[in-house]
Amino acid sequence: MSGSRFDRLGGFFQRYGHRLYPRWVRRSFHTFVTRLPGGARVLDLGGGTGLLASWARSSRPDLELWVADPSEGMLAYVEDGIRAVRARAEALPFEDGYFHAVAIGEALHHFEDVGRALDGVARVLVPSGKVWVYDYDPRPLPGRVVRFLERLWGEPASFLPPNRLQAMLEERGFRSHVRLRGFRYVLVAELKEKASGRSSPSV
Ligand SMILES: C[S@@+](CC[C@H](N)C(=O)[O-])C[C@H]1O[C@@H](n2cnc3c(N)ncnc32)[C@H](O)[C@@H]1O
């Protein structure tokens, strides 16, 4: 795996990364985490310095937390006690059905092949496993500006409108619910169990 342009940004993200998460997004993540079963295994995917995993640990110390990210420079800042794995979302090195939940914060638009990454997410989740995603809608003006800047920086800028992401997840057996505020959105999804009649999870 070649070096990443994030390799030099670990210190920056450790210090300022939380500023990318408005309070309502943090609350949504907190709610998501508090509803997980005892001892659940959780993957912070594209997790960088492990910000989401750290937040999860502070409210749920019983969880088994993992961070997967291709950037060694980001992973170097993952807290002790949280497992860090150098990996791309498109090639997850985990066994089928290992995780109870996957969280993707501010990272989905960096994946080169979102479809392949979502195939992997579905594969590594248990039946009725949960997904939490925080990302930007590329349709409103601020979203278009962010996409433009990311492309200038040489990133894939795979920004998806939330309804497109929902459709891609549905194709892979998930039902989902989106909360959109301006150009930011949070999506919570659940991998459907066969013949189950559950309703959409709340954000
Ligand atoms: C903006 S940072 C967000 C990091 C962290 N989730 C946070 O909120 O602080 C985006 C992260 O996506 C990672 N990334 C880039 N391409 C990726 C890929 N194909 N698979 C997984 N992660 C990737 C980068 O290395 C970087 O750590």
The ligand as a MOL file (V3000), in Angstrom:
LIG
                    3D

  0  0  0     0  0            999 V3000
M  V30 BEGIN CTAB
M  V30 COUNTS 27 29 0 0 0
M  V30 BEGIN ATOM
M  V30 1 C -10.9150 13.4790 6.8010 0
M  V30 2 S -10.1440 12.0440 7.4530 0 CHG=1
M  V30 3 C -11.3300 11.5410 8.6800 0
M  V30 4 C -10.7180 10.6720 9.7250 0
M  V30 5 C -11.6500 10.3160 10.9010 0
M  V30 6 N -12.7680 9.4880 10.4790 0
M  V30 7 C -12.1280 11.5590 11.5990 0
M  V30 8 O -13.3180 11.8540 11.5430 0
M  V30 9 O -11.2970 12.2520 12.2100 0 CHG=-1
M  V30 10 C -10.4130 10.8660 6.1500 0
M  V30 11 C -9.7200 9.5410 6.3750 0
M  V30 12 O -10.0640 8.6570 5.3160 0
M  V30 13 C -8.9430 7.8260 5.0950 0
M  V30 14 N -9.0530 7.1490 3.7960 0
M  V30 15 C -8.6890 7.6100 2.5750 0
M  V30 16 N -8.9070 6.6750 1.6390 0
M  V30 17 C -9.4250 5.6100 2.2800 0
M  V30 18 C -9.8530 4.3000 1.8620 0
M  V30 19 N -9.8270 3.9320 0.5870 0
M  V30 20 N -10.3070 3.4580 2.8060 0
M  V30 21 C -10.3640 3.8220 4.1100 0
M  V30 22 N -9.9870 5.0310 4.5580 0
M  V30 23 C -9.5210 5.9120 3.6600 0
M  V30 24 C -7.7820 8.7730 5.2020 0
M  V30 25 O -6.5380 8.0900 5.3860 0
M  V30 26 C -8.1920 9.6290 6.3720 0
M  V30 27 O -7.6840 9.1350 7.5880 0
M  V30 END ATOM
M  V30 BEGIN BOND
M  V30 1 1 1 2
M  V30 2 1 2 3
M  V30 3 1 2 10
M  V30 4 1 3 4
M  V30 5 1 4 5
M  V30 6 1 5 6
M  V30 7 1 5 7
M  V30 8 2 7 8
M  V30 9 1 7 9
M  V30 10 1 10 11
M  V30 11 1 11 12
M  V30 12 1 11 26
M  V30 13 1 12 13
M  V30 14 1 13 14
M  V30 15 1 13 24
M  V30 16 1 14 15
M  V30 17 1 14 23
M  V30 18 2 15 16
M  V30 19 1 16 17
M  V30 20 1 17 18
M  V30 21 2 17 23
M  V30 22 1 18 19
M  V30 23 2 18 20
M  V30 24 1 20 21
M  V30 25 2 21 22
M  V30 26 1 22 23
M  V30 27 1 24 25
M  V30 28 1 24 26
M  V30 29 1 26 27
M  V30 END BOND
M  V30 END CTAB
M  END
